[in-house]
């Protein structure tokens, strides 16, 4: 149970993100069925609606059970006693509604009717009822309305995109495909407008002023969402131009539209993941104290010479896990706060700070070199630069050994025991991702792997790594330090997402579209260079 508590903080964000993503796809499918398809869904789209409906039901039930187990164990309540809680009622209602949509789509050929609309409304109501809006005492009505509009619009736009791609794949002719695209384009324009307006209302009521935007973790997470939203809008505008400027029976525009829409979907899911991470943060307007000032941010971000020499292990703080064990074994009678997924922390020593900065700076140097080599690898005279992905193996080994000095192989915590810490589990997962795309991308760059699917492994893992980094959390014992850490991690996450989807589009967009291909081909190496620069500028003091 203790290990489950340790991982629950991270697990709850992943479950929340999965529920939000699947809700968008399920509700988006219902909206697409009535406003775009205007009839039974295509077979591929129907399968997506069936799968997402049942998957959402499973995720919601697991989320309810996990929360109930945590509440029961921590408060000493029987499971029956938590059945009347709001999260329990709405979670179960959403699961039943999602399962109903899945059954309707399977049995009636996606003719889901009014019952499907009702179920989609229940799913949206469940998301709103378990959001910040329902918990507020001030401005509750307008917050609930804005949240509902925000999530419904995201579902119609981002959740409807998979159905658009699968419908276009089954269209008999170009004219039919163009008609479907025009209807979805009108729906998307309305959705984007409503999404933007609702977002402004929520930002005003949750953030308040400029200091809440840059001085709190909630604020900078919202800023990250806005940047990703702008990127999706850019891709959407490209698709809008393709639809408007299409010519006669030429089908090249249709293929390019489908490829760009893939990136729209992926970045949209990343935005939903960021939204799920926001639910674990208090709104900025509630944090009137301990906000970080611009002068503090400027001092922390001021460039300094990178730290390239390692401090000795003896200068590091004792293992927090060992301190926690000693405290509990000694039965110290003190009241303490426990947050699932986060271990008790002690103020870092100069050695701790030096150790962390050394790790970030060397990692930044490696990534910077890789970005430069990746840019030169496009030219024949620099053929050796095509081996740049192998440097990721060295980075992976470096991070495995150095990232968590309290754990194996340097610290007292064993290899398997270290995975009970959410931070360490995420670090080890990042190492695995690095090794995977190093092997695959090296094979692609050296043409040992010629499969188009193999080439997509690198951008897919870049995108997954960036999305996971958005969920990376830190101990909240020091709000200022938490924010300053996020100010480094969020740019890394955004650049990783940008690099991944730029490389994806470079591979997937038809070569006839030379201007987009040239732009995307330059974007992802530059993103890696910028990631290296951000890491080299990383500071903790």
Secondary structure, 3 states (H helix, E strand, C coil): CHHHHHHHHHHHHHHHHHHHHHHHHHHHHHHHHHHHHCCCCCHHHHHHHHHHHHHHHHHHHHHHHHHHHHHHHHHCCCHHHHHHCHHHHHHHHHHHHHHHHHHHHHHCCCCCHHHHHHHHHHHHHHHHHCCHHHHCCCCHHHHHHHHHHHHHHHHHHHHHHHHHHHHHHHCCCHHHHHHHHHHHHHHHHHHHHHHHHHHHHHHHHHHCCHHHHHCCHHHHHHHHHHHHHHHHHHHHHHHHHHHHCCCCCCCHHHHHHHHHHHHHHHHHHHHHHHHHHHCCCCCHHHCCCCCCCHHHHHHHHCCCCCCCCCCCHHHCCCCHHHHHHHHHHCCCCCCCCCCCCCCCCCCCCHHHHHHHHHHHHHHHHHHHHHHHHHHHCCCHHHHHHHHHHHHHHHHHHHHHHHCCCCECCCCCECCCHHHHCHHHHHHHHHHHHHHHHHHHHHHHHCCCCCCHHHHHHHHHHHHHHHHHHCCCCCCCCCHHHHHHHHHHHHHHHHHHHHHHHHHHHHHHCCCCCHHHHHHHHHHHHHHHHHHHHHHHCCCCC
